Amino acid sequence: MRNPKILVLDRADTLAEQVRAVADDIRPRPDVTPCTRVGSVGDVLTEEGPFDVLIAGPSLGTRAGLARLEVIHDELPGMSVLLAFNRRPEARLREIVRTGAIDLLQLPAKDEELRESVERAVELSSQQRSTAPATAAAGAGSSVGRVFTTSSATGGCGKTFYATNLAYFLTHYTGKRTCIVDLDLQFGEVSTALRLRPRFTIFDALQRDEENESELAEHIEEYMVKHDTGIYLLPAPKDPSEADRITPPDVTRIIEAIRTRFDYVIVDTPAALTEIVLAAFDLSDELFTLATLDLPSVRNMGVFLNTLDKLKIPSEHVQLILNKAEKDVGIDIEQITKLFPQGFMSVLPYAKEVSKSINVGMPVMAFNPNAEVSRRITSGLRSYLPEDVRERVPEMNSNSHNGFLGRIFRRSAVATNSNA
């Protein structure tokens, strides 16, 4: 007989440590696996499961977190769910019930209370497993698409530009299915940037009001529009007032549905840290954060990154991109890079080709693949390709990044000295 397996899902590891401690007094002793990245829980369930008990920590106490747990429970009903929150979630009772939770613990909890709750959960899971028919776990435990999200602290940094080119890059080099979700719900611009005229939007898809999540996934493509490059798009609402009727759990449902049908999901977000945006962050494998070469944008990026750190979003999965870099703007690029020791994944030059590509409704990488901005996007994203594909993509010189910046600011320095 195998030892029970417990998965602790929370951005912090404090709860997992306490569960490990009380597990020493339970026989047979459960194996405890922590998962601090909500977006990767599907991979953990697939690669390290099956689990008998899922313990959800305080970071799942949002409506988006509860919606995530509901999806997991629907796909893995034999796994007992415990909720361990600092305070009661700001959600309706039925949203809590739908997670399938058998207990709700108030943190901080005493060891004895936690141990008794875990023992009951393990016993219940064992009973359910012995009476339930043998079925293959699907959904949360099956292979799902990767989620990449573009973000910024200020508007005008090029999130939509980067999202469309990221989608094209993945589609072009891998041949796999890629979908953009426009989460700038009030003023989404992806359909405009690609010159598409969508008939339906994310709001229409949510009006189906399906009880079964698999039904939403089955019909989700009916609400999308396809670009000539092969990219799919689920557009933002046509009427900004419809944005207020879309909730964080709705975002969770939509992204979960799409990632069962597509290999890559690109989420374009507004310049804000709303519950809607945080719901997307929770499901993201990688977060691309953009700034431009001006003081407000750089300052706000620092504040943005500090906030992400407080939210326990791992910094190794946050990639920084400096966009629209040009000379003679009064900022020393070396000073900017010193402010962000993690470094910039890409520094993209200001390029007229970008404006031209948007005016014809094409990602710049498709419109002008030999442009410097296109080559720099390719160089930055190359590591996200499968190994066998990566070998076929030319790698830029490792010093070319500094060479480009050096050329910009060397010219600026020369001009300054000549005017002295």
Helices and strands as residue ranges (DSSP letters): E 5-9, H 14-23, E 31-35, G 38-40, H 41-48, E 53-56, G 58-60, H 63-75, E 80-85, H 93-97, E 101-106, H 111-131, G 139-141, E 146-152, H 159-174, E 178-182, H 190-193, H 202-206, H 213-219, G 220-223, E 225-226, E 232-234, G 240-245, H 248-259, E 264-268, H 275-282, E 286-292, H 295-310, G 315-317, E 318-325, H 333-339, E 344-349, H 352-359, H 364-367, H 372-381, G 382-384, H 387-390, H 400-419
